């Protein structure tokens, strides 16, 4: 798990293009919040019959 986390951080650093760690942290936090909100929002038309 620790190796996977290290690889994840390396990927984030390379994708960010050398942006400050505070910016990376805020971006990841905002992304986490958006993903968490998707878990609570029902998907449009999921499970319903077509008319």
mmCIF entry with sequence, helices, sheets and N, C-alpha, C, O atoms, coordinates in Angstrom:
data_MODEL
# 
_entry.id   MODEL 
# 
_entity.id                         1 
_entity.type                       polymer 
_entity.pdbx_number_of_molecules   1 
# 
_entity_poly.entity_id                      1 
_entity_poly.type                           'polypeptide(L)' 
_entity_poly.nstd_linkage                   no 
_entity_poly.nstd_monomer                   no 
_entity_poly.pdbx_seq_one_letter_code       
;(UNK)(UNK)(UNK)(UNK)(UNK)(UNK)(UNK)(UNK)(UNK)(UNK)(UNK)(UNK)(UNK)(UNK)(UNK)(UNK)
(UNK)(UNK)(UNK)(UNK)(UNK)(UNK)(UNK)(UNK)(UNK)(UNK)(UNK)(UNK)(UNK)(UNK)(UNK)(UNK)
(UNK)(UNK)(UNK)(UNK)(UNK)(UNK)(UNK)(UNK)(UNK)(UNK)(UNK)(UNK)(UNK)(UNK)(UNK)(UNK)
(UNK)(UNK)(UNK)
;
_entity_poly.pdbx_seq_one_letter_code_can   XXXXXXXXXXXXXXXXXXXXXXXXXXXXXXXXXXXXXXXXXXXXXXXXXXX 
_entity_poly.pdbx_strand_id                 A 
# 
loop_
_entity_poly_seq.entity_id 
_entity_poly_seq.num 
_entity_poly_seq.mon_id 
_entity_poly_seq.hetero 
1 1  UNK n 
1 2  UNK n 
1 3  UNK n 
1 4  UNK n 
1 5  UNK n 
1 6  UNK n 
1 7  UNK n 
1 8  UNK n 
1 9  UNK n 
1 10 UNK n 
1 11 UNK n 
1 12 UNK n 
1 13 UNK n 
1 14 UNK n 
1 15 UNK n 
1 16 UNK n 
1 17 UNK n 
1 18 UNK n 
1 19 UNK n 
1 20 UNK n 
1 21 UNK n 
1 22 UNK n 
1 23 UNK n 
1 24 UNK n 
1 25 UNK n 
1 26 UNK n 
1 27 UNK n 
1 28 UNK n 
1 29 UNK n 
1 30 UNK n 
1 31 UNK n 
1 32 UNK n 
1 33 UNK n 
1 34 UNK n 
1 35 UNK n 
1 36 UNK n 
1 37 UNK n 
1 38 UNK n 
1 39 UNK n 
1 40 UNK n 
1 41 UNK n 
1 42 UNK n 
1 43 UNK n 
1 44 UNK n 
1 45 UNK n 
1 46 UNK n 
1 47 UNK n 
1 48 UNK n 
1 49 UNK n 
1 50 UNK n 
1 51 UNK n 
# 
_struct_asym.id          A 
_struct_asym.entity_id   1 
# 
loop_
_struct_conf.conf_type_id 
_struct_conf.id 
_struct_conf.pdbx_PDB_helix_id 
_struct_conf.beg_label_comp_id 
_struct_conf.beg_label_asym_id 
_struct_conf.beg_label_seq_id 
_struct_conf.pdbx_beg_PDB_ins_code 
_struct_conf.end_label_comp_id 
_struct_conf.end_label_asym_id 
_struct_conf.end_label_seq_id 
_struct_conf.pdbx_end_PDB_ins_code 
_struct_conf.beg_auth_comp_id 
_struct_conf.beg_auth_asym_id 
_struct_conf.beg_auth_seq_id 
_struct_conf.end_auth_comp_id 
_struct_conf.end_auth_asym_id 
_struct_conf.end_auth_seq_id 
_struct_conf.pdbx_PDB_helix_class 
_struct_conf.details 
_struct_conf.pdbx_PDB_helix_length 
HELX_P HELX_P1 AA1 UNK A 2  ? UNK A 16 ? UNK A 2  UNK A 16 1 ? 15 
HELX_P HELX_P2 AA2 UNK A 21 ? UNK A 40 ? UNK A 21 UNK A 40 1 ? 20 
# 
_struct_conf_type.id          HELX_P 
_struct_conf_type.criteria    ? 
_struct_conf_type.reference   ? 
# 
loop_
_atom_site.group_PDB 
_atom_site.id 
_atom_site.type_symbol 
_atom_site.label_atom_id 
_atom_site.label_alt_id 
_atom_site.label_comp_id 
_atom_site.label_asym_id 
_atom_site.label_entity_id 
_atom_site.label_seq_id 
_atom_site.pdbx_PDB_ins_code 
_atom_site.Cartn_x 
_atom_site.Cartn_y 
_atom_site.Cartn_z 
_atom_site.occupancy 
_atom_site.B_iso_or_equiv 
_atom_site.pdbx_formal_charge 
_atom_site.auth_seq_id 
_atom_site.auth_comp_id 
_atom_site.auth_asym_id 
_atom_site.auth_atom_id 
_atom_site.pdbx_PDB_model_num 
ATOM 1   N N  . UNK A 1 1  ? 0.827   -1.192 0.000   1.00 0.00 ? 1  UNK A N  1 
ATOM 2   C CA . UNK A 1 1  ? 0.000   0.000  0.000   1.00 0.00 ? 1  UNK A CA 1 
ATOM 3   C C  . UNK A 1 1  ? 0.870   1.254  0.000   1.00 0.00 ? 1  UNK A C  1 
ATOM 4   O O  . UNK A 1 1  ? 0.562   2.236  -0.676  1.00 0.00 ? 1  UNK A O  1 
ATOM 5   N N  . UNK A 1 2  ? 1.942   1.211  0.754   1.00 0.00 ? 2  UNK A N  1 
ATOM 6   C CA . UNK A 1 2  ? 2.818   2.374  0.845   1.00 0.00 ? 2  UNK A CA 1 
ATOM 7   C C  . UNK A 1 2  ? 3.481   2.658  -0.510  1.00 0.00 ? 2  UNK A C  1 
ATOM 8   O O  . UNK A 1 2  ? 3.648   3.818  -0.886  1.00 0.00 ? 2  UNK A O  1 
ATOM 9   N N  . UNK A 1 3  ? 3.855   1.609  -1.240  1.00 0.00 ? 3  UNK A N  1 
ATOM 10  C CA . UNK A 1 3  ? 4.444   1.804  -2.564  1.00 0.00 ? 3  UNK A CA 1 
ATOM 11  C C  . UNK A 1 3  ? 3.424   2.415  -3.526  1.00 0.00 ? 3  UNK A C  1 
ATOM 12  O O  . UNK A 1 3  ? 3.754   3.311  -4.303  1.00 0.00 ? 3  UNK A O  1 
ATOM 13  N N  . UNK A 1 4  ? 2.192   1.926  -3.469  1.00 0.00 ? 4  UNK A N  1 
ATOM 14  C CA . UNK A 1 4  ? 1.137   2.457  -4.334  1.00 0.00 ? 4  UNK A CA 1 
ATOM 15  C C  . UNK A 1 4  ? 0.893   3.931  -4.029  1.00 0.00 ? 4  UNK A C  1 
ATOM 16  O O  . UNK A 1 4  ? 0.699   4.733  -4.943  1.00 0.00 ? 4  UNK A O  1 
ATOM 17  N N  . UNK A 1 5  ? 0.902   4.288  -2.747  1.00 0.00 ? 5  UNK A N  1 
ATOM 18  C CA . UNK A 1 5  ? 0.703   5.682  -2.353  1.00 0.00 ? 5  UNK A CA 1 
ATOM 19  C C  . UNK A 1 5  ? 1.842   6.551  -2.879  1.00 0.00 ? 5  UNK A C  1 
ATOM 20  O O  . UNK A 1 5  ? 1.611   7.656  -3.370  1.00 0.00 ? 5  UNK A O  1 
ATOM 21  N N  . UNK A 1 6  ? 3.064   6.050  -2.776  1.00 0.00 ? 6  UNK A N  1 
ATOM 22  C CA . UNK A 1 6  ? 4.218   6.783  -3.288  1.00 0.00 ? 6  UNK A CA 1 
ATOM 23  C C  . UNK A 1 6  ? 4.121   7.008  -4.794  1.00 0.00 ? 6  UNK A C  1 
ATOM 24  O O  . UNK A 1 6  ? 4.415   8.098  -5.286  1.00 0.00 ? 6  UNK A O  1 
ATOM 25  N N  . UNK A 1 7  ? 3.710   5.977  -5.521  1.00 0.00 ? 7  UNK A N  1 
ATOM 26  C CA . UNK A 1 7  ? 3.531   6.100  -6.966  1.00 0.00 ? 7  UNK A CA 1 
ATOM 27  C C  . UNK A 1 7  ? 2.418   7.092  -7.296  1.00 0.00 ? 7  UNK A C  1 
ATOM 28  O O  . UNK A 1 7  ? 2.526   7.864  -8.249  1.00 0.00 ? 7  UNK A O  1 
ATOM 29  N N  . UNK A 1 8  ? 1.357   7.065  -6.509  1.00 0.00 ? 8  UNK A N  1 
ATOM 30  C CA . UNK A 1 8  ? 0.250   8.009  -6.701  1.00 0.00 ? 8  UNK A CA 1 
ATOM 31  C C  . UNK A 1 8  ? 0.746   9.436  -6.540  1.00 0.00 ? 8  UNK A C  1 
ATOM 32  O O  . UNK A 1 8  ? 0.431   10.296 -7.363  1.00 0.00 ? 8  UNK A O  1 
ATOM 33  N N  . UNK A 1 9  ? 1.515   9.699  -5.493  1.00 0.00 ? 9  UNK A N  1 
ATOM 34  C CA . UNK A 1 9  ? 2.045   11.045 -5.266  1.00 0.00 ? 9  UNK A CA 1 
ATOM 35  C C  . UNK A 1 9  ? 2.973   11.484 -6.392  1.00 0.00 ? 9  UNK A C  1 
ATOM 36  O O  . UNK A 1 9  ? 2.944   12.644 -6.805  1.00 0.00 ? 9  UNK A O  1 
ATOM 37  N N  . UNK A 1 10 ? 3.793   10.566 -6.890  1.00 0.00 ? 10 UNK A N  1 
ATOM 38  C CA . UNK A 1 10 ? 4.678   10.895 -8.002  1.00 0.00 ? 10 UNK A CA 1 
ATOM 39  C C  . UNK A 1 10 ? 3.867   11.261 -9.239  1.00 0.00 ? 10 UNK A C  1 
ATOM 40  O O  . UNK A 1 10 ? 4.216   12.194 -9.962  1.00 0.00 ? 10 UNK A O  1 
ATOM 41  N N  . UNK A 1 11 ? 2.795   10.530 -9.478  1.00 0.00 ? 11 UNK A N  1 
ATOM 42  C CA . UNK A 1 11 ? 1.932   10.818 -10.626 1.00 0.00 ? 11 UNK A CA 1 
ATOM 43  C C  . UNK A 1 11 ? 1.269   12.186 -10.475 1.00 0.00 ? 11 UNK A C  1 
ATOM 44  O O  . UNK A 1 11 ? 1.213   12.959 -11.432 1.00 0.00 ? 11 UNK A O  1 
ATOM 45  N N  . UNK A 1 12 ? 0.773   12.482 -9.294  1.00 0.00 ? 12 UNK A N  1 
ATOM 46  C CA . UNK A 1 12 ? 0.141   13.778 -9.052  1.00 0.00 ? 12 UNK A CA 1 
ATOM 47  C C  . UNK A 1 12 ? 1.142   14.909 -9.262  1.00 0.00 ? 12 UNK A C  1 
ATOM 48  O O  . UNK A 1 12 ? 0.807   15.933 -9.858  1.00 0.00 ? 12 UNK A O  1 
ATOM 49  N N  . UNK A 1 13 ? 2.356   14.731 -8.780  1.00 0.00 ? 13 UNK A N  1 
ATOM 50  C CA . UNK A 1 13 ? 3.382   15.757 -8.956  1.00 0.00 ? 13 UNK A CA 1 
ATOM 51  C C  . UNK A 1 13 ? 3.703   15.962 -10.428 1.00 0.00 ? 13 UNK A C  1 
ATOM 52  O O  . UNK A 1 13 ? 3.880   17.099 -10.867 1.00 0.00 ? 13 UNK A O  1 
ATOM 53  N N  . UNK A 1 14 ? 3.780   14.877 -11.203 1.00 0.00 ? 14 UNK A N  1 
ATOM 54  C CA . UNK A 1 14 ? 4.112   15.013 -12.624 1.00 0.00 ? 14 UNK A CA 1 
ATOM 55  C C  . UNK A 1 14 ? 2.964   15.644 -13.403 1.00 0.00 ? 14 UNK A C  1 
ATOM 56  O O  . UNK A 1 14 ? 3.201   16.423 -14.326 1.00 0.00 ? 14 UNK A O  1 
ATOM 57  N N  . UNK A 1 15 ? 1.734   15.322 -13.047 1.00 0.00 ? 15 UNK A N  1 
ATOM 58  C CA . UNK A 1 15 ? 0.574   15.890 -13.730 1.00 0.00 ? 15 UNK A CA 1 
ATOM 59  C C  . UNK A 1 15 ? 0.411   17.366 -13.385 1.00 0.00 ? 15 UNK A C  1 
ATOM 60  O O  . UNK A 1 15 ? -0.028  18.153 -14.223 1.00 0.00 ? 15 UNK A O  1 
ATOM 61  N N  . UNK A 1 16 ? 0.758   17.741 -12.169 1.00 0.00 ? 16 UNK A N  1 
ATOM 62  C CA . UNK A 1 16 ? 0.562   19.121 -11.728 1.00 0.00 ? 16 UNK A CA 1 
ATOM 63  C C  . UNK A 1 16 ? 1.521   20.090 -12.386 1.00 0.00 ? 16 UNK A C  1 
ATOM 64  O O  . UNK A 1 16 ? 1.279   21.297 -12.371 1.00 0.00 ? 16 UNK A O  1 
ATOM 65  N N  . UNK A 1 17 ? 2.594   19.597 -12.959 1.00 0.00 ? 17 UNK A N  1 
ATOM 66  C CA . UNK A 1 17 ? 3.542   20.478 -13.637 1.00 0.00 ? 17 UNK A CA 1 
ATOM 67  C C  . UNK A 1 17 ? 4.340   21.350 -12.691 1.00 0.00 ? 17 UNK A C  1 
ATOM 68  O O  . UNK A 1 17 ? 4.695   22.475 -13.043 1.00 0.00 ? 17 UNK A O  1 
ATOM 69  N N  . UNK A 1 18 ? 4.630   20.856 -11.495 1.00 0.00 ? 18 UNK A N  1 
ATOM 70  C CA . UNK A 1 18 ? 5.452   21.603 -10.558 1.00 0.00 ? 18 UNK A CA 1 
ATOM 71  C C  . UNK A 1 18 ? 4.706   22.667 -9.774  1.00 0.00 ? 18 UNK A C  1 
ATOM 72  O O  . UNK A 1 18 ? 5.327   23.585 -9.237  1.00 0.00 ? 18 UNK A O  1 
ATOM 73  N N  . UNK A 1 19 ? 3.413   22.563 -9.699  1.00 0.00 ? 19 UNK A N  1 
ATOM 74  C CA . UNK A 1 19 ? 2.617   23.516 -8.933  1.00 0.00 ? 19 UNK A CA 1 
ATOM 75  C C  . UNK A 1 19 ? 2.882   23.304 -7.446  1.00 0.00 ? 19 UNK A C  1 
ATOM 76  O O  . UNK A 1 19 ? 3.249   22.208 -7.022  1.00 0.00 ? 19 UNK A O  1 
ATOM 77  N N  . UNK A 1 20 ? 2.696   24.343 -6.671  1.00 0.00 ? 20 UNK A N  1 
ATOM 78  C CA . UNK A 1 20 ? 2.898   24.311 -5.225  1.00 0.00 ? 20 UNK A CA 1 
ATOM 79  C C  . UNK A 1 20 ? 2.060   23.201 -4.580  1.00 0.00 ? 20 UNK A C  1 
ATOM 80  O O  . UNK A 1 20 ? 0.946   22.925 -5.024  1.00 0.00 ? 20 UNK A O  1 
ATOM 81  N N  . UNK A 1 21 ? 2.591   22.577 -3.546  1.00 0.00 ? 21 UNK A N  1 
ATOM 82  C CA . UNK A 1 21 ? 1.892   21.497 -2.852  1.00 0.00 ? 21 UNK A CA 1 
ATOM 83  C C  . UNK A 1 21 ? 0.546   21.944 -2.292  1.00 0.00 ? 21 UNK A C  1 
ATOM 84  O O  . UNK A 1 21 ? -0.391  21.148 -2.236  1.00 0.00 ? 21 UNK A O  1 
ATOM 85  N N  . UNK A 1 22 ? 0.435   23.193 -1.881  1.00 0.00 ? 22 UNK A N  1 
ATOM 86  C CA . UNK A 1 22 ? -0.835  23.692 -1.355  1.00 0.00 ? 22 UNK A CA 1 
ATOM 87  C C  . UNK A 1 22 ? -1.904  23.669 -2.442  1.00 0.00 ? 22 UNK A C  1 
ATOM 88  O O  . UNK A 1 22 ? -3.061  23.352 -2.166  1.00 0.00 ? 22 UNK A O  1 
ATOM 89  N N  . UNK A 1 23 ? -1.529  24.000 -3.664  1.00 0.00 ? 23 UNK A N  1 
ATOM 90  C CA . UNK A 1 23 ? -2.475  23.970 -4.792  1.00 0.00 ? 23 UNK A CA 1 
ATOM 91  C C  . UNK A 1 23 ? -2.885  22.527 -5.082  1.00 0.00 ? 23 UNK A C  1 
ATOM 92  O O  . UNK A 1 23 ? -4.061  22.248 -5.318  1.00 0.00 ? 23 UNK A O  1 
ATOM 93  N N  . UNK A 1 24 ? -1.926  21.622 -5.064  1.00 0.00 ? 24 UNK A N  1 
ATOM 94  C CA . UNK A 1 24 ? -2.228  20.204 -5.287  1.00 0.00 ? 24 UNK A CA 1 
ATOM 95  C C  . UNK A 1 24 ? -3.178  19.706 -4.206  1.00 0.00 ? 24 UNK A C  1 
ATOM 96  O O  . UNK A 1 24 ? -4.142  19.001 -4.504  1.00 0.00 ? 24 UNK A O  1 
ATOM 97  N N  . UNK A 1 25 ? -2.915  20.064 -2.967  1.00 0.00 ? 25 UNK A N  1 
ATOM 98  C CA . UNK A 1 25 ? -3.757  19.624 -1.857  1.00 0.00 ? 25 UNK A CA 1 
ATOM 99  C C  . UNK A 1 25 ? -5.182  20.137 -2.019  1.00 0.00 ? 25 UNK A C  1 
ATOM 100 O O  . UNK A 1 25 ? -6.132  19.375 -1.842  1.00 0.00 ? 25 UNK A O  1 
ATOM 101 N N  . UNK A 1 26 ? -5.344  21.405 -2.350  1.00 0.00 ? 26 UNK A N  1 
ATOM 102 C CA . UNK A 1 26 ? -6.688  21.966 -2.540  1.00 0.00 ? 26 UNK A CA 1 
ATOM 103 C C  . UNK A 1 26 ? -7.414  21.289 -3.699  1.00 0.00 ? 26 UNK A C  1 
ATOM 104 O O  . UNK A 1 26 ? -8.611  21.014 -3.611  1.00 0.00 ? 26 UNK A O  1 
ATOM 105 N N  . UNK A 1 27 ? -6.692  21.024 -4.780  1.00 0.00 ? 27 UNK A N  1 
ATOM 106 C CA . UNK A 1 27 ? -7.299  20.364 -5.939  1.00 0.00 ? 27 UNK A CA 1 
ATOM 107 C C  . UNK A 1 27 ? -7.756  18.954 -5.587  1.00 0.00 ? 27 UNK A C  1 
ATOM 108 O O  . UNK A 1 27 ? -8.865  18.556 -5.943  1.00 0.00 ? 27 UNK A O  1 
ATOM 109 N N  . UNK A 1 28 ? -6.917  18.203 -4.898  1.00 0.00 ? 28 UNK A N  1 
ATOM 110 C CA . UNK A 1 28 ? -7.287  16.844 -4.495  1.00 0.00 ? 28 UNK A CA 1 
ATOM 111 C C  . UNK A 1 28 ? -8.458  16.855 -3.521  1.00 0.00 ? 28 UNK A C  1 
ATOM 112 O O  . UNK A 1 28 ? -9.339  15.999 -3.601  1.00 0.00 ? 28 UNK A O  1 
ATOM 113 N N  . UNK A 1 29 ? -8.473  17.806 -2.611  1.00 0.00 ? 29 UNK A N  1 
ATOM 114 C CA . UNK A 1 29 ? -9.563  17.901 -1.646  1.00 0.00 ? 29 UNK A CA 1 
ATOM 115 C C  . UNK A 1 29 ? -10.880 18.234 -2.346  1.00 0.00 ? 29 UNK A C  1 
ATOM 116 O O  . UNK A 1 29 ? -11.916 17.649 -2.029  1.00 0.00 ? 29 UNK A O  1 
ATOM 117 N N  . UNK A 1 30 ? -10.846 19.164 -3.289  1.00 0.00 ? 30 UNK A N  1 
ATOM 118 C CA . UNK A 1 30 ? -12.055 19.505 -4.037  1.00 0.00 ? 30 UNK A CA 1 
ATOM 119 C C  . UNK A 1 30 ? -12.542 18.313 -4.854  1.00 0.00 ? 30 UNK A C  1 
ATOM 120 O O  . UNK A 1 30 ? -13.746 18.076 -4.957  1.00 0.00 ? 30 UNK A O  1 
ATOM 121 N N  . UNK A 1 31 ? -11.617 17.571 -5.428  1.00 0.00 ? 31 UNK A N  1 
ATOM 122 C CA . UNK A 1 31 ? -11.975 16.375 -6.202  1.00 0.00 ? 31 UNK A CA 1 
ATOM 123 C C  . UNK A 1 31 ? -12.613 15.326 -5.310  1.00 0.00 ? 31 UNK A C  1 
ATOM 124 O O  . UNK A 1 31 ? -13.595 14.692 -5.696  1.00 0.00 ? 31 UNK A O  1 
ATOM 125 N N  . UNK A 1 32 ? -12.059 15.139 -4.114  1.00 0.00 ? 32 UNK A N  1 
ATOM 126 C CA . UNK A 1 32 ? -12.617 14.166 -3.167  1.00 0.00 ? 32 UNK A CA 1 
ATOM 127 C C  . UNK A 1 32 ? -14.044 14.545 -2.797  1.00 0.00 ? 32 UNK A C  1 
ATOM 128 O O  . UNK A 1 32 ? -14.917 13.680 -2.719  1.00 0.00 ? 32 UNK A O  1 
ATOM 129 N N  . UNK A 1 33 ? -14.283 15.821 -2.572  1.00 0.00 ? 33 UNK A N  1 
ATOM 130 C CA . UNK A 1 33 ? -15.623 16.293 -2.213  1.00 0.00 ? 33 UNK A CA 1 
ATOM 131 C C  . UNK A 1 33 ? -16.591 16.045 -3.366  1.00 0.00 ? 33 UNK A C  1 
ATOM 132 O O  . UNK A 1 33 ? -17.720 15.606 -3.142  1.00 0.00 ? 33 UNK A O  1 
ATOM 133 N N  . UNK A 1 34 ? -16.162 16.322 -4.591  1.00 0.00 ? 34 UNK A N  1 
ATOM 134 C CA . UNK A 1 34 ? -17.033 16.103 -5.745  1.00 0.00 ? 34 UNK A CA 1 
ATOM 135 C C  . UNK A 1 34 ? -17.367 14.627 -5.913  1.00 0.00 ? 34 UNK A C  1 
ATOM 136 O O  . UNK A 1 34 ? -18.515 14.281 -6.190  1.00 0.00 ? 34 UNK A O  1 
ATOM 137 N N  . UNK A 1 35 ? -16.385 13.760 -5.749  1.00 0.00 ? 35 UNK A N  1 
ATOM 138 C CA . UNK A 1 35 ? -16.626 12.321 -5.880  1.00 0.00 ? 35 UNK A CA 1 
ATOM 139 C C  . UNK A 1 35 ? -17.559 11.839 -4.778  1.00 0.00 ? 35 UNK A C  1 
ATOM 140 O O  . UNK A 1 35 ? -18.451 11.030 -5.034  1.00 0.00 ? 35 UNK A O  1 
ATOM 141 N N  . UNK A 1 36 ? -17.364 12.323 -3.563  1.00 0.00 ? 36 UNK A N  1 
ATOM 142 C CA . UNK A 1 36 ? -18.241 11.932 -2.454  1.00 0.00 ? 36 UNK A CA 1 
ATOM 143 C C  . UNK A 1 36 ? -19.677 12.372 -2.718  1.00 0.00 ? 36 UNK A C  1 
ATOM 144 O O  . UNK A 1 36 ? -20.617 11.658 -2.368  1.00 0.00 ? 36 UNK A O  1 
ATOM 145 N N  . UNK A 1 37 ? -19.857 13.541 -3.332  1.00 0.00 ? 37 UNK A N  1 
ATOM 146 C CA . UNK A 1 37 ? -21.211 14.004 -3.613  1.00 0.00 ? 37 UNK A CA 1 
ATOM 147 C C  . UNK A 1 37 ? -21.868 13.152 -4.692  1.00 0.00 ? 37 UNK A C  1 
ATOM 148 O O  . UNK A 1 37 ? -23.087 12.985 -4.687  1.00 0.00 ? 37 UNK A O  1 
ATOM 149 N N  . UNK A 1 38 ? -21.086 12.615 -5.608  1.00 0.00 ? 38 UNK A N  1 
ATOM 150 C CA . UNK A 1 38 ? -21.633 11.734 -6.636  1.00 0.00 ? 38 UNK A CA 1 
ATOM 151 C C  . UNK A 1 38 ? -22.186 10.441 -6.041  1.00 0.00 ? 38 UNK A C  1 
ATOM 152 O O  . UNK A 1 38 ? -23.135 9.862  -6.570  1.00 0.00 ? 38 UNK A O  1 
ATOM 153 N N  . UNK A 1 39 ? -21.592 9.998  -4.949  1.00 0.00 ? 39 UNK A N  1 
ATOM 154 C CA . UNK A 1 39 ? -22.055 8.774  -4.295  1.00 0.00 ? 39 UNK A CA 1 
ATOM 155 C C  . UNK A 1 39 ? -23.452 8.940  -3.709  1.00 0.00 ? 39 UNK A C  1 
ATOM 156 O O  . UNK A 1 39 ? -24.193 7.964  -3.596  1.00 0.00 ? 39 UNK A O  1 
ATOM 157 N N  . UNK A 1 40 ? -23.816 10.156 -3.340  1.00 0.00 ? 40 UNK A N  1 
ATOM 158 C CA . UNK A 1 40 ? -25.110 10.381 -2.707  1.00 0.00 ? 40 UNK A CA 1 
ATOM 159 C C  . UNK A 1 40 ? -26.184 10.818 -3.693  1.00 0.00 ? 40 UNK A C  1 
ATOM 160 O O  . UNK A 1 40 ? -27.369 10.823 -3.362  1.00 0.00 ? 40 UNK A O  1 
ATOM 161 N N  . UNK A 1 41 ? -25.769 11.189 -4.911  1.00 0.00 ? 41 UNK A N  1 
ATOM 162 C CA . UNK A 1 41 ? -26.714 11.655 -5.915  1.00 0.00 ? 41 UNK A CA 1 
ATOM 163 C C  . UNK A 1 41 ? -27.130 10.494 -6.808  1.00 0.00 ? 41 UNK A C  1 
ATOM 164 O O  . UNK A 1 41 ? -26.282 9.851  -7.428  1.00 0.00 ? 41 UNK A O  1 
ATOM 165 N N  . UNK A 1 42 ? -28.440 10.221 -6.879  1.00 0.00 ? 42 UNK A N  1 
ATOM 166 C CA . UNK A 1 42 ? -28.867 9.133  -7.765  1.00 0.00 ? 42 UNK A CA 1 
ATOM 167 C C  . UNK A 1 42 ? -28.601 9.494  -9.227  1.00 0.00 ? 42 UNK A C  1 
ATOM 168 O O  . UNK A 1 42 ? -28.770 10.644 -9.633  1.00 0.00 ? 42 UNK A O  1 
ATOM 169 N N  . UNK A 1 43 ? -28.191 8.515  -9.997  1.00 0.00 ? 43 UNK A N  1 
ATOM 170 C CA . UNK A 1 43 ? -27.927 8.757  -11.410 1.00 0.00 ? 43 UNK A CA 1 
ATOM 171 C C  . UNK A 1 43 ? -29.249 8.897  -12.151 1.00 0.00 ? 43 UNK A C  1 
ATOM 172 O O  . UNK A 1 43 ? -30.223 8.218  -11.825 1.00 0.00 ? 43 UNK A O  1 
ATOM 173 N N  . UNK A 1 44 ? -29.284 9.762  -13.131 1.00 0.00 ? 44 UNK A N  1 
ATOM 174 C CA . UNK A 1 44 ? -30.500 10.033 -13.902 1.00 0.00 ? 44 UNK A CA 1 
ATOM 175 C C  . UNK A 1 44 ? -30.981 8.763  -14.593 1.00 0.00 ? 44 UNK A C  1 
ATOM 176 O O  . UNK A 1 44 ? -30.236 8.136  -15.346 1.00 0.00 ? 44 UNK A O  1 
ATOM 177 N N  . UNK A 1 45 ? -32.220 8.394  -14.334 1.00 0.00 ? 45 UNK A N  1 
ATOM 178 C CA . UNK A 1 45 ? -32.851 7.263  -15.007 1.00 0.00 ? 45 UNK A CA 1 
ATOM 179 C C  . UNK A 1 45 ? -32.358 5.903  -14.576 1.00 0.00 ? 45 UNK A C  1 
ATOM 180 O O  . UNK A 1 45 ? -32.691 4.905  -15.215 1.00 0.00 ? 45 UNK A O  1 
ATOM 181 N N  . UNK A 1 46 ? -31.596 5.828  -13.541 1.00 0.00 ? 46 UNK A N  1 
ATOM 182 C CA . UNK A 1 46 ? -31.048 4.545  -13.118 1.00 0.00 ? 46 UNK A CA 1 
ATOM 183 C C  . UNK A 1 46 ? -32.144 3.657  -12.545 1.00 0.00 ? 46 UNK A C  1 
ATOM 184 O O  . UNK A 1 46 ? -32.861 4.060  -11.629 1.00 0.00 ? 46 UNK A O  1 
ATOM 185 N N  . UNK A 1 47 ? -32.268 2.479  -13.071 1.00 0.00 ? 47 UNK A N  1 
ATOM 186 C CA . UNK A 1 47 ? -33.191 1.496  -12.528 1.00 0.00 ? 47 UNK A CA 1 
ATOM 187 C C  . UNK A 1 47 ? -34.632 1.651  -12.957 1.00 0.00 ? 47 UNK A C  1 
ATOM 188 O O  . UNK A 1 47 ? -35.474 0.842  -12.568 1.00 0.00 ? 47 UNK A O  1 
ATOM 189 N N  . UNK A 1 48 ? -34.940 2.656  -13.741 1.00 0.00 ? 48 UNK A N  1 
ATOM 190 C CA . UNK A 1 48 ? -36.333 2.869  -14.155 1.00 0.00 ? 48 UNK A CA 1 
ATOM 191 C C  . UNK A 1 48 ? -36.636 2.213  -15.493 1.00 0.00 ? 48 UNK A C  1 
ATOM 192 O O  . UNK A 1 48 ? -35.727 1.910  -16.266 1.00 0.00 ? 48 UNK A O  1 
ATOM 193 N N  . UNK A 1 49 ? -37.894 1.999  -15.757 1.00 0.00 ? 49 UNK A N  1 
ATOM 194 C CA . UNK A 1 49 ? -38.310 1.434  -17.028 1.00 0.00 ? 49 UNK A CA 1 
ATOM 195 C C  . UNK A 1 49 ? -38.383 2.535  -18.072 1.00 0.00 ? 49 UNK A C  1 
ATOM 196 O O  . UNK A 1 49 ? -38.684 3.687  -17.761 1.00 0.00 ? 49 UNK A O  1 
ATOM 197 N N  . UNK A 1 50 ? -38.108 2.170  -19.288 1.00 0.00 ? 50 UNK A N  1 
ATOM 198 C CA . UNK A 1 50 ? -38.275 3.105  -20.406 1.00 0.00 ? 50 UNK A CA 1 
ATOM 199 C C  . UNK A 1 50 ? -39.751 3.140  -20.795 1.00 0.00 ? 50 UNK A C  1 
ATOM 200 O O  . UNK A 1 50 ? -40.425 2.111  -20.753 1.00 0.00 ? 50 UNK A O  1 
ATOM 201 N N  . UNK A 1 51 ? -40.247 4.287  -21.165 1.00 0.00 ? 51 UNK A N  1 
ATOM 202 C CA . UNK A 1 51 ? -41.642 4.430  -21.536 1.00 0.00 ? 51 UNK A CA 1 
ATOM 203 C C  . UNK A 1 51 ? -41.918 3.952  -22.935 1.00 0.00 ? 51 UNK A C  1 
ATOM 204 O O  . UNK A 1 51 ? -43.059 4.010  -23.394 1.00 0.00 ? 51 UNK A O  1 
# 
